[in-house]
Amino acid sequence: MSEENKKYELLQDDTVTTPSGETLYRIKALVAIGLLVSPGELGGYVESTQNLDIYGNAWVAGNAWVSGNARVFGNARVYGDAWVFGNAWVFGNARVYGDARVYGDAWVFGNARVYGDAWVFGNAWVFGNARVSGNARVYGDAWVFGNARVYGDAWVFGNAWVFGNARVSGNARVFGNARMFLRNTGTIPGGGKRKTWPK
């Protein structure tokens, strides 16, 4: 037996259709959610209550879409024109916004941020205080975590890890089984295909 949703309602008269044909419903808060959402406030679009937890402070706002088996829970927020779909999870205090896309079996959690036109997909994880932004892509089984930043047109994929205070930017590609980190703050300029740094 499913529990009653006292957090938000799905508005049957305010819908959008995804490119793959799913109908998503705008949400409306029934109660105050955290400090940012007032009762009666309109949110973004979800396919069902399975997409947005009926407990906690998680919220989907603006014109954001969450569909398929994707889940947003904890204190996470998805907003702007972001899309979360497939089997992706966004949780903890994570934020996904702008025109970002999180899909496949990807997870974004902790205090991570994915924004701009960035995509996180496949089995990738972005967590800790990591930031993925710009036109960056993180996919495959890649992890970006710690205080790492991936931005610009950079790609992190395969089994690669970017962590610590590492910065990956420009047109850089980090892939394979690479492990890229910086113990102290610093930047690795884009444009190369450096597989492991430092040695």
Secondary structure, 3 states (H helix, E strand, C coil): CCCCCCCEEEEEEEEEECCCCCEEEEEEECCCECCCECCCCEEEEECCCCCECCCCCCEECCCCEECCCCEECCCCEECCCCEECCCCEECCCCEECCCCEECCCCEECCCCEECCCCEECCCCEECCCCEECCCCEECCCCEECCCCEECCCCEECCCCEEEECCEECCCCEECCCCEEEECCCCCECCCCCCCCECC
